[in-house]
Amino acid sequence: MNYITSTELRTKTSEVMRTLQNGGSIRLIHKSKVIGEITPTPSPVKPFDSEKFLLALKGLKPKKLIPRKDRDKIYRKHLEEKLSQTKN
């Protein structure tokens, strides 16, 4: 367990955060007396819902799949339009 003074609490906040994130606790000292203990809160474990996950994956799929042979034609047309706009 770590000890920290009230002054160090203000100046060493990054170290305090790191200690708490690693699950450690810190005792706070003020005027040579331990006045409290800072402990991390337990993080709640969320249950995994496979149905929601599959619905989310389904939402990520494109609505319309472009055949592989047409991709080159569409990409070439897109590039030609893009380049013709920059030349003008």
C-alpha positions as CSV (number, residue, x, y, z in Angstrom):
1,M,0.0,0.0,0.0
2,N,1.3,3.4,-0.9
3,Y,1.3,6.5,1.2
4,I,0.8,10.0,-0.3
5,T,0.6,13.5,1.3
6,S,-2.1,16.0,0.3
7,T,0.5,18.1,-1.5
8,E,1.8,15.1,-3.5
9,L,-1.8,14.3,-4.4
10,R,-2.0,17.5,-6.4
11,T,1.5,17.2,-8.0
12,K,1.6,13.4,-8.7
13,T,-1.9,12.8,-10.1
14,S,-0.6,10.7,-13.0
15,E,1.1,8.3,-10.5
16,V,-2.0,8.1,-8.4
17,M,-4.1,7.3,-11.5
18,R,-1.7,4.6,-12.6
19,T,-1.7,3.0,-9.1
20,L,-5.5,3.0,-9.0
21,Q,-5.8,1.6,-12.5
22,N,-3.5,-1.3,-11.6
23,G,-5.8,-2.1,-8.6
24,G,-3.6,-0.6,-5.8
25,S,-4.8,1.5,-3.0
26,I,-3.3,4.7,-1.5
27,R,-3.4,6.0,2.0
28,L,-3.7,9.8,2.3
29,I,-1.6,11.6,4.9
30,H,-2.4,15.1,6.1
31,K,-0.3,16.8,8.9
32,S,1.4,13.5,9.8
33,K,-1.9,11.6,10.2
34,V,-3.5,9.1,7.9
35,I,-6.9,10.6,7.1
36,G,-8.2,8.2,4.5
37,E,-7.7,5.5,2.0
38,I,-8.2,5.9,-1.8
39,T,-9.2,2.6,-3.4
40,P,-10.3,1.8,-6.9
41,T,-13.9,1.0,-7.6
42,P,-14.5,-2.5,-8.9
43,S,-15.4,-2.5,-12.6
44,P,-18.7,-4.3,-13.3
45,V,-18.4,-7.2,-15.6
46,K,-20.8,-6.9,-18.5
47,P,-22.3,-10.1,-19.8
48,F,-21.7,-10.9,-23.5
49,D,-24.9,-10.9,-25.5
50,S,-24.2,-12.9,-28.7
51,E,-27.5,-11.9,-30.3
52,K,-26.8,-8.2,-30.1
53,F,-23.3,-8.8,-31.4
54,L,-24.6,-10.7,-34.4
55,L,-27.2,-7.9,-35.1
56,A,-24.4,-5.3,-35.0
57,L,-22.4,-7.4,-37.4
58,K,-25.3,-7.7,-39.7
59,G,-25.7,-3.9,-39.7
60,L,-22.1,-3.4,-40.8
61,K,-22.5,-5.5,-43.9
62,P,-23.0,-3.5,-47.1
63,K,-26.6,-3.5,-48.4
64,K,-25.5,-4.3,-52.0
65,L,-22.4,-6.4,-52.8
66,I,-20.6,-5.3,-56.0
67,P,-19.4,-8.2,-58.2
68,R,-15.6,-8.5,-58.4
69,K,-15.6,-8.0,-62.2
70,D,-17.5,-4.8,-61.9
71,R,-15.4,-3.2,-59.2
72,D,-12.6,-2.2,-61.7
73,K,-15.1,-0.5,-64.0
74,I,-16.7,1.4,-61.1
75,Y,-13.4,2.4,-59.6
76,R,-12.0,3.5,-63.0
77,K,-15.2,5.6,-63.6
78,H,-14.8,7.2,-60.2
79,L,-11.2,8.1,-60.8
80,E,-12.0,9.6,-64.2
81,E,-14.7,11.8,-62.7
82,K,-12.5,12.9,-59.9
83,L,-9.6,13.8,-62.2
84,S,-11.8,15.6,-64.6
85,Q,-13.1,17.8,-61.8
86,T,-9.6,18.7,-60.6
87,K,-8.5,19.7,-64.1
88,N,-11.3,22.2,-64.6
